């Protein structure tokens, strides 16, 4: 096989990114500043937006599309011009917390249909160890009629994009890369080094690279689950959790995790890919599943605590109004996928409370479609409780009189992440 890296560098070959979401688009644009790129997405409306220098995920500014050698398309035929494919489609879970590989396998079939001799295919989607070679590779070979090694090369390089994070960007984070053989590894590594200033880590195999990605988020999930459980225990004892963490954090090797809602398309999803594969090989991943159980139950826990406090204050729950501030899965992003704020809201509704939800970043129609409730433009009237659910910049420095202005007499502020701790002295206050 020829040197695909040199051909890409000399613009004698094109690189295609399949899937232009919060992972794929930054990668496509980064490469397009250096080499010739095809950006492919099945959503024609999204493609139209990107042609107009708009990021549908609202992560990238219009100027980041400038000076880029990129062709955006929803036409699979255009992909025939590419020789190096990066697949960066979502890998969600279904309603039973099982891996949903439909987007990944559909993208694999699309690439297989345009594959040529000498091409490279690299997957970035988060999967369980073995998925690239056991689920995707057979499709590539059967549909294309080509054989791995002699006709094309395979690689895996897990994404490390952190939505809303302007510091840990693609070029500044070490990129884990892997290949189906030594030549593939060298060419994949060299290609990513075009855009990753921090350098690459060459994993010993594709399975190792897949496993490395899956444990990054599993580790965070378990640490946050521990903090959430500690918060429940300390809450029963009347001990402020954040005071405890502040004291413990003075030790040099104490890990600084905090309690909270664990949603999104990474930490709240990836561990289920690992536990699924573990079960397949005969192991029940008790610790990982215990952490998932704790974190998946936090929405109901938060809502329950607020309702109990309202009842203890003599509030008629059937008449109570609650304002929930924030609906996205994390601060300062527009992404609502797997937002655990929805669990809090649904629990309130089940209790019979009237709930208003506001968010400066989320789209009301998307919330309605995904979770069955929309957003208010702004607070309306006075509330029995205000829940600061997501620490958007707009919500982090509000004065105490803002809360008193929107609260009924004796109202409650529930501050999930504790950002108003020791700041709202005249109000009934609760945090994890």
Phi, psi and omega per residue, in radians:
X1 nan 2.580 -3.108
X2 -1.394 3.090 -3.103
X3 -1.465 1.655 -3.069
X4 -1.136 -0.598 3.136
X5 -1.040 -0.830 -3.135
X6 -1.140 -0.690 3.129
X7 -1.118 -0.695 3.089
X8 -1.140 -0.787 -3.133
X9 -1.056 -0.658 -3.118
X10 -1.528 0.088 -3.113
X11 1.027 0.532 3.033
X12 -1.578 -0.170 3.086
X13 -2.437 2.770 -3.133
X14 -1.988 2.602 3.057
X15 -1.837 2.372 3.106
X16 -2.031 2.384 3.012
X17 -1.901 2.115 -3.102
X18 -1.792 1.956 -3.051
X19 1.784 1.889 -3.024
X20 -2.013 0.911 3.063
X21 -1.535 -2.637 -3.073
X22 -1.164 -0.325 3.078
X23 -1.635 -0.914 -2.997
X24 -1.169 -0.714 -3.066
X25 -1.124 -0.838 3.100
X26 -1.028 -0.644 3.112
X27 -1.145 -0.806 -3.118
X28 -1.045 -0.785 -3.113
X29 -1.222 -0.646 3.111
X30 -1.069 -0.802 3.107
X31 -1.165 -0.638 -3.063
X32 -1.177 -0.272 3.048
X33 -1.381 -0.223 -3.072
X34 -2.110 -0.612 -3.069
X35 -2.380 -3.115 -3.112
X36 -1.580 2.251 -2.967
X37 -2.274 2.540 2.936
X38 -1.970 2.169 3.090
X39 -1.804 2.005 -3.059
X40 -1.992 2.340 3.033
X41 -2.558 2.493 -3.101
X42 -1.311 -0.279 -3.102
X43 -1.545 1.853 -3.062
X44 -1.133 -0.561 3.123
X45 -1.152 -0.720 3.100
X46 -1.125 -0.736 3.122
X47 -1.054 -0.737 3.125
X48 -1.064 -0.742 3.118
X49 -1.082 -0.769 -3.095
X50 -1.184 -0.586 3.047
X51 -1.078 -0.488 3.111
X52 -1.665 0.353 3.104
X53 1.061 0.652 3.074
X54 -2.025 2.285 3.065
X55 -1.581 1.992 3.133
X56 -1.031 -0.456 3.124
X57 -1.477 -0.080 3.108
X58 1.030 0.550 3.118
X59 -1.719 -0.590 -3.027
X60 -1.911 2.435 3.114
X61 -1.345 2.728 -3.127
X62 -0.971 -0.620 -3.106
X63 -1.157 -0.324 3.130
X64 -1.278 -0.183 3.070
X65 -1.530 -0.222 -3.051
X66 -1.317 2.680 3.107
X67 1.008 0.617 3.140
X68 -2.018 2.294 3.085
X69 -1.568 1.430 -3.052
X70 -2.447 2.461 3.056
X71 -2.027 1.983 3.099
X72 -1.506 2.387 -3.090
X73 -2.722 2.706 2.983
X74 -1.998 0.171 -3.104
X75 -1.713 1.961 -3.121
X76 -1.033 -0.447 -3.137
X77 -1.044 -0.597 -3.124
X78 -1.109 -0.507 -3.122
X79 -1.112 -0.312 3.128
X80 -1.093 -0.343 -3.137
X81 -1.354 -0.244 -3.047
X82 -1.589 2.702 3.097
X83 -2.140 -0.234 -3.141
X84 -2.291 2.038 -3.052
X85 -1.935 2.293 3.005
X86 -1.987 2.096 -3.127
X87 -1.739 2.049 -3.058
X88 -2.323 0.956 -3.137
X89 -1.674 2.826 -3.121
X90 -1.166 2.611 3.003
X91 -2.225 1.432 -3.099
X92 -1.440 -3.064 2.989
X93 -2.022 2.772 3.135
X94 -1.602 -2.999 -3.079
X95 -1.148 -0.274 3.122
X96 -1.759 0.240 -3.127
X97 1.101 0.538 3.079
X98 -1.841 2.599 3.141
X99 -0.980 2.315 3.060
X100 -1.882 1.735 -3.069
X101 -1.600 0.120 -3.060
X102 -0.989 -0.854 3.126
X103 -1.074 -0.695 -3.115
X104 -1.146 -0.801 -3.112
X105 -1.219 -0.596 3.085
X106 -1.129 -0.749 3.116
X107 -1.143 -0.668 3.117
X108 -1.085 -0.737 3.109
X109 -1.102 -0.688 3.114
X110 -1.065 -0.806 3.129
X111 -1.141 -0.742 -3.133
X112 -1.032 -0.579 -3.116
X113 -1.242 -0.272 -3.120
X114 -2.082 0.076 -3.052
X115 -1.138 2.444 3.103
X116 -2.143 2.882 3.061
X117 -1.094 2.358 3.124
X118 1.602 -0.074 -3.115
X119 -1.320 2.795 3.063
X120 -2.089 2.447 3.067
X121 -2.223 2.112 -3.141
X122 -2.123 2.255 3.114
X123 -1.721 2.401 3.079
X124 -1.995 -0.260 -3.094
X125 -1.093 2.465 3.140
X126 -1.266 2.189 -3.090
X127 -2.451 3.028 3.042
X128 -1.415 2.725 3.130
X129 -1.004 2.226 3.138
X130 1.840 -0.300 -3.039
X131 -1.080 -0.760 -3.095
X132 -1.024 -0.794 -3.064
X133 -1.520 -0.484 -3.066
X134 -1.666 -0.489 -3.102
X135 -1.893 -0.752 -3.053
X136 -1.496 -0.793 -3.091
X137 -0.984 -0.809 3.126
X138 -0.998 -0.633 3.103
X139 -1.167 -0.769 3.125
X140 -1.010 -0.788 -3.089
X141 -1.244 -0.780 -3.044
X142 -1.210 -0.686 -3.095
X143 -1.357 -0.709 -3.099
X144 -1.401 -0.476 -3.051
X145 1.402 0.095 -3.139
X146 -1.713 2.859 -3.100
X147 -2.009 2.325 3.092
X148 -1.035 2.423 3.083
X149 1.689 -0.986 -3.122
X150 -1.501 -0.584 -3.065
X151 -1.898 -0.638 -3.138
X152 -2.600 2.905 -3.121
X153 -2.069 2.724 -3.074
X154 -2.207 2.571 3.089
X155 -2.603 2.908 3.047
X156 -2.476 2.272 3.118
X157 -2.454 1.734 -3.020
X158 -1.103 2.405 3.115
X159 -1.185 2.575 3.066
X160 -2.319 0.588 3.130
X161 -1.344 2.315 3.132
X162 -2.032 1.767 -3.079
X163 -0.936 2.374 3.107
X164 1.452 -0.120 -3.096
X165 -1.675 1.949 -3.115
X166 -1.596 -0.073 -3.139
X167 -1.654 -0.881 -3.115
X168 -1.569 1.292 -3.107
X169 -1.640 3.013 -3.053
X170 -0.871 -0.834 -3.041
X171 -1.247 -0.358 -3.027
X172 -1.721 -0.062 -3.111
X173 -1.917 2.309 3.070
X174 -0.995 2.293 -3.087
X175 -1.752 2.154 3.027
X176 -1.370 2.262 3.128
X177 -2.267 2.705 3.089
X178 -2.656 2.810 -3.130
X179 -2.540 2.842 -3.090
X180 -1.276 -0.278 3.028
X181 -2.770 -3.129 -3.051
X182 -1.087 -0.694 3.133
X183 -1.153 -0.780 3.126
X184 -1.044 -0.786 -3.132
X185 -1.037 -0.795 -3.115
X186 -1.105 -0.772 -3.112
X187 -1.234 -0.706 3.097
X188 -1.127 -0.778 3.136
X189 -1.071 -0.818 -3.127
X190 -1.088 -0.672 -3.140
X191 -1.138 -0.800 3.133
X192 -1.187 -0.497 3.114
X193 -1.148 -0.262 3.059
X194 -1.059 -0.614 -3.029
X195 -2.047 -0.231 -3.084
X196 -1.801 1.741 -3.114
X197 -1.145 -0.532 -3.103
X198 -1.247 -0.236 3.132
X199 1.661 3.100 -3.102
X200 -2.147 2.723 3.014
X201 -1.947 2.087 -3.131
X202 -1.479 1.848 3.110
X203 -1.273 2.669 -3.050
X204 -1.273 -0.330 3.102
X205 -2.796 2.912 3.093
X206 -1.101 -0.739 -3.141
X207 -1.077 -0.666 3.108
X208 -1.104 -0.751 3.129
X209 -1.130 -0.723 3.094
X210 -1.083 -0.775 -3.111
X211 -1.164 -0.659 3.140
X212 -1.049 -0.753 3.139
X213 -1.118 -0.794 -3.030
X214 -1.173 -0.540 -3.132
X215 -1.445 -0.342 3.073
X216 -0.986 -0.883 -3.098
X217 -1.401 -0.486 3.077
X218 -1.141 -0.703 3.109
X219 -1.079 -0.802 3.119
X220 -1.101 -0.715 -3.136
X221 -1.029 -0.809 -3.117
X222 -1.167 -0.696 3.126
X223 -1.152 -0.686 3.097
X224 -1.210 -0.654 3.088
X225 -1.050 -0.699 3.097
X226 -1.079 -0.774 3.121
X227 -1.108 -0.684 3.123
X228 -1.125 -0.741 3.128
X229 -1.173 -0.705 3.079
X230 -1.066 -0.671 3.120
X231 -1.076 -0.698 3.103
X232 -1.126 -0.755 -3.130
X233 -1.132 -0.858 -3.119
X234 -1.155 -0.559 3.090
X235 -1.076 -0.678 3.098
X236 -1.146 -0.491 -3.101
X237 -1.610 -0.110 -3.110
X238 1.317 0.430 3.140
X239 -1.811 2.236 3.123
X240 -1.190 2.043 -3.068
X241 -1.011 -0.777 -3.088
X242 -1.165 -0.526 3.042
X243 -1.140 -0.696 3.113
X244 -1.115 -0.798 -3.108
X245 -1.147 -0.617 3.100
X246 -1.115 -0.747 3.128
X247 -1.186 -0.814 -3.128
X248 -1.140 -0.530 -3.098
X249 -1.199 -0.163 3.084
X250 -1.280 -0.239 3.078
X251 -1.418 2.378 -2.989
X252 -1.038 -0.521 -3.060
X253 -1.916 0.276 3.063
X254 -1.324 2.268 -3.109
X255 -1.420 2.193 -2.991
X256 -1.551 1.310 3.004
X257 -1.828 2.703 -3.141
X258 -2.272 2.735 3.106
X259 -1.238 2.814 3.108
X260 2.880 -3.115 3.085
X261 -1.428 2.265 -3.090
X262 -1.932 1.686 3.129
X263 -2.112 -2.594 3.124
X264 1.463 -3.056 -3.029
X265 -1.854 0.274 3.128
X266 -2.173 -1.354 -3.029
X267 -1.071 -0.678 -3.105
X268 -1.436 -0.058 -3.056
X269 -2.090 -0.855 -2.994
X270 -0.938 -0.732 -3.139
X271 -0.990 -0.534 3.138
X272 -1.194 -0.479 3.050
X273 -1.161 -0.710 -3.131
X274 -1.234 -0.747 -3.134
X275 -1.169 -0.558 3.068
X276 -1.095 -0.838 -3.133
X277 -1.185 -0.649 3.107
X278 -1.044 -0.753 3.132
X279 -1.116 -0.647 3.133
X280 -1.068 -0.602 -3.129
X281 -1.682 0.170 2.999
X282 1.627 0.331 3.135
X283 -2.108 2.285 3.069
X284 -1.596 1.909 -3.038
X285 -1.381 1.365 -3.000
X286 -1.106 -0.787 -3.079
X287 -1.147 -0.794 -3.118
X288 -1.114 -0.774 -3.138
X289 -1.180 -0.568 3.085
X290 -1.120 -0.749 3.101
X291 -1.087 -0.748 3.111
X292 -1.072 -0.717 -3.133
X293 -1.087 -0.764 3.122
X294 -1.072 -0.884 -3.052
X295 -1.214 -0.616 3.103
X296 -1.198 -0.354 -3.125
X297 -1.631 0.009 -3.025
X298 -1.231 -0.530 3.108
X299 -1.076 -0.806 3.122
X300 -1.150 -0.643 -3.140
X301 -1.114 -0.832 -3.137
X302 -1.057 -0.841 -3.131
X303 -1.074 -0.729 3.134
X304 -1.078 -0.718 3.129
X305 -1.119 -0.734 3.139
X306 -1.134 -0.771 -3.134
X307 -1.086 -0.753 3.113
X308 -1.057 -0.701 3.130
X309 -1.184 -0.644 3.088
X310 -1.113 -0.766 3.138
X311 -1.088 -0.744 -3.132
X312 -1.157 -0.386 3.084
X313 -1.537 0.060 3.096
X314 1.417 0.308 -3.123
X315 -1.398 2.376 3.046
X316 -1.336 1.888 -3.038
X317 -1.028 -0.601 -3.114
X318 -1.167 -0.309 3.136
X319 -1.926 -0.030 -3.016
X320 -1.275 2.504 3.073
X321 -2.039 2.397 -3.137
X322 -2.233 2.384 3.025
X323 -1.849 2.143 3.077
X324 -1.849 2.122 -3.094
X325 -1.764 1.899 -3.127
X326 1.860 2.351 -3.121
X327 -2.354 -0.268 -3.120
X328 -1.317 2.991 -3.049
X329 -1.336 -0.326 3.071
X330 -2.716 3.028 -3.041
X331 -1.222 2.519 2.977
X332 1.057 0.501 3.012
X333 -2.261 2.862 3.137
X334 -1.738 -0.043 -3.029
X335 -1.286 2.146 -3.123
X336 -1.857 0.043 -3.067
X337 -1.063 2.280 3.097
X338 0.932 0.652 3.100
X339 -1.284 2.184 -3.136
X340 -1.406 -0.119 3.008
X341 -1.081 -0.582 3.115
X342 -1.035 -0.612 3.108
X343 -1.136 -0.691 3.110
X344 -1.100 -0.841 -3.106
X345 -1.083 -0.806 -3.120
X346 -1.100 -0.648 3.111
X347 -1.141 -0.734 3.075
X348 -1.037 -0.793 -3.127
X349 -1.088 -0.705 3.101
X350 -1.090 -0.558 3.092
X351 -1.311 -0.210 3.137
X352 1.683 0.154 -3.142
X353 -1.371 2.700 3.037
X354 -1.651 2.136 -2.983
X355 -2.072 2.252 2.943
X356 -1.890 2.351 3.124
X357 -2.108 2.294 3.099
X358 -2.169 2.668 3.097
X359 -2.917 2.178 -3.108
X360 -1.297 -0.216 -3.059
X361 -1.920 -0.555 -3.026
X362 -1.357 2.734 3.116
X363 -1.729 2.181 -3.040
X364 -1.089 -0.731 -3.116
X365 -1.170 -0.614 3.077
X366 -1.151 -0.714 3.100
X367 -1.089 -0.735 -3.141
X368 -1.086 -0.773 -3.120
X369 -1.168 -0.734 -3.029
X370 -1.430 -0.677 -2.976
X371 -2.167 -0.105 3.067
X372 1.529 0.168 3.044
X373 -2.531 2.562 -3.134
X374 -1.731 -2.962 -3.094
X375 -2.016 2.635 2.981
X376 -1.599 2.648 3.105
X377 -1.193 -0.668 -3.107
X378 -2.767 2.902 3.118
X379 -1.035 2.601 -3.115
X380 -2.304 1.975 -3.141
X381 1.294 -2.725 -3.096
X382 -1.942 2.633 -3.039
X383 -2.126 2.687 3.049
X384 -1.378 -0.444 3.115
X385 -2.620 2.529 3.016
X386 -2.106 2.216 3.136
X387 -1.949 1.970 3.038
X388 -1.461 1.695 -2.976
X389 -1.626 -0.563 -3.114
X390 -2.290 2.288 -3.054
X391 -1.453 0.982 3.025
X392 -1.058 2.613 -3.125
X393 -0.938 -0.621 -3.121
X394 -1.160 -0.287 -3.065
X395 -1.875 -0.001 -2.939
X396 -1.576 -0.287 -3.076
X397 -2.306 0.668 3.124
X398 -1.327 2.435 3.115
X399 -1.266 2.806 -3.118
X400 -1.028 -0.606 -3.094
X401 -1.207 -0.342 3.041
X402 -1.125 -0.736 3.139
X403 -1.221 -0.757 -3.139
X404 -1.112 -0.583 3.133
X405 -1.120 -0.544 -3.076
X406 -1.851 0.049 -3.135
X407 -1.912 2.518 2.980
X408 -1.261 2.874 3.102
X409 -0.982 2.219 -3.139
X410 1.371 0.267 -3.131
X411 -1.209 2.915 -3.032
X412 -2.025 2.432 2.955
X413 -1.885 2.091 3.051
X414 -1.852 1.948 -3.027
X415 -1.965 1.615 -2.928
X416 -0.978 -0.783 -3.091
X417 -1.641 0.092 3.036
X418 1.230 0.470 -3.081
X419 -1.325 -0.319 3.125
X420 -1.831 0.312 3.128
X421 -1.030 2.293 3.132
X422 1.132 0.293 3.134
X423 -1.989 -0.400 -3.106
X424 -1.924 1.271 -2.977
X425 -1.317 -0.388 -3.107
X426 -1.655 0.147 -3.059
X427 -2.179 2.737 3.012
X428 -1.277 2.130 -2.952
X429 -2.249 2.445 3.058
X430 -2.501 2.396 3.011
X431 -2.417 2.923 3.089
X432 -1.100 nan nan
